[in-house]
Amino acid sequence: MTVRTVIEGCAIATVDAAGTECRDGHLVIEADRIVAVGEGPAPEAAGGVGGVRETEFRRIDGRGLLATPGLVNCHHHLYQWATRGLAQQATLFEWLVELYPVWALIDDETCAAAARAGLAALARSGCSASTDHHYVFPHDAGDLLEVEIGAAASIGLRFHPCRGSMDLGRSDGGLPPDEVVEDRDAILAASEAAIDRFHDPAPGAMVRIALAPCSPFSVTRGLMSDAAELARRRGVRLHTHLAETLDEEYFCQEHFGVRPVEYLDELGWLGEDVWLAHCVHLDDAEVARFGATRTGVAHCPSSNARLGAGIAPVAGLLGAGVAVGLGVDGGASNEGGALAAEMRAALQFARLVGGPQALTARQALARATIDGARCLGREDELGSLEVGKLADVALWRVNGLEGAGIEDPVAALVFGATQAAEVLLVGGRPIVEGGELRTADEAQVAAEIERESRRLAARAEARV
Ligand SMILES: [Zn+2]
């Protein structure tokens, strides 16, 4: 039976190319696609008058709500949800050195609980599609990629996990301890197996795989090249961390004799099939190079602030035509993990360096939606509310205590405190309703991550 969902009475920010908005509009969804969007009530036929018998109708009262595209999260490490609140005053390198030995002890149960908690937090904050960058694969830990894909299916989010990797251990001059790195051939075999098993190139896909060697200081030059070759041969996207801190810049100068962006450029790692996390420390020529190569950026303002890494040149990147999506980054450097909060952080940080015109509320919303979709290569299906696109929709209450009285609903969402979705639909399916997760019991998800965080901490303690 086809399900037809009719939403009426809401403000709508479609984030289409023309920036179309409605003050009192409608959305009609059939199965997993948007079939109508616009000002005023839904067309009469959409509401079921004389409707077909095999269609089930659902109505959502949109009064007091703002509809936006579901938000798209472009950078995460879900397993880190089990190691939140640690290394509180550390720089990135200090934080990594403290956490790598703990992460070496994760297993399938840790990752299942962490992924469910992290994805639940994303859903609550209006995120309908997320990537994940998983790069720690201890021996005998189970199939961690399968575990997180299962978690995403149980919460109901669209999921683009990256098969991450590290092969440059401390004994070879890298930052991570040897116990958390893998052999290059094993990584490439596991990456190809992940594509074979999980990657769905079809329209409307719920799961797509990307390949993501971790960072210049934890991956060999050889693996970077081989991963790019494999990704392009199999038609999947490439992701990694880049230019996050000055320590990384010094590392690249010392080990490769070039700056991080030059290093990636030499390796053929800039291009429209690549999106890169952070990109804080870029000079003007590098910003232009990102634009010329159509390389995407995942901006993670809360994580960058938490680690004191710096502020990415978002206004400059947008000026160069770069797709700048938003990412919450892993829970160990952003204990909140709420994507809607990153819109506000992005706006505020851009203004701290560039003044009050550096980024508007609508530009911040576009980063969290259509640019996120571009980073994941899904702009034809996600990131805006348009007829024919997938029905990934967030509805935000703007007439409650947080938003009431703010005339502009987009300002209520981005400037204001409205950061939990009232309703979240993924492919037309309700994931959040009435501000509550419908696909999992939040108290149970919280209890599971509390248990797993404690078990991991106890194992780490016992080993010291
Ligand atoms: Zn990261």
Residues whose N, C-alpha, C, O or C-beta is under 5 A from the ligand:
A	BS01	ZN	D329 G330
